[in-house]
Amino acid sequence: MSKRRFMFTFNEEQIRDPIIYNLGQQFNLVTNIRRADLSEDEGWIVLELEGDEKGIEQGIAWVTSKGVRVDPIE
């Protein structure tokens, strides 16, 4: 099991979609919100993902394909 942190930045189009829920369900990942600042039209979330490395990589690729900006946190 791997554990990694990312910052997701959402725009007005993505803020209403259940992206974090779907990320956990579709890629069998545990999602843990560490910090967040959201409004009705934009926001960011620091998210910790736990699961196998392949699932994390596939999940991040899927989130990026949805138009969410994803930055790794070291």
N, C-alpha and C positions, 0 to 999 in steps of 0.2 A: 504494500500500500504506500502510495506517495501522498504528500501533502504540499500544495503550492498555493501562493497568493497572487491575486491579480486585481487590477483596478479596471472596472468596466465603466465606460462613459456612454451615457444614453442621450439621444436627441429626442425631440418631440414625437417622432414616429415610433420609436422603440419603447418609450417609457411606460406605455400601457400594456405591452405584451408580457405574458408570463414567462419571460426568457429564463430566469433563474430556476423556476420550478421545472420547466421543460428540460433544462440542462441536467438537473439531478435525475429526473425520471428516465430520459432517453439514454443517458450515458452511465447510469448506475454510480453516480457521484454523490458524496455528502457535501452539501453546500452550507457554509457558515458565513453569514454576513458579519464582518468585523467593524466596518464603519460605513456610513452612507450619508448622502446629502441629496435629497430628491425634491423636485417641485413638479408641478403639473406638466411642464414642457421640457425639462432637462434634468440631468443628475448624474451622480457617480456613486459607485459602490465598491468598497474593498471586500473582495470575496475570497475565502479560503476554500479550496477544493480538495477533497480527499477521495482517493480511489486508485485504480491501477493507472499507470503512466499512459497507456494507450487510450484509455477512456478520457483522461484529462486532455490529451492532445486532440482527440477527435471532438470533444466537447468545445474546446477553444476554437477550433476551426469552424464548427457550426455557429457559435456565437458571432464570430467575425463575419461569417457569411450573411448574418442577419443585419449587418451594418453597425454593430456595436464596436466601439474602439476598445481594444483589450491591451493593457500594458502589464507586463509581469512586474511583481514586486519582489525584490531580493532581500 
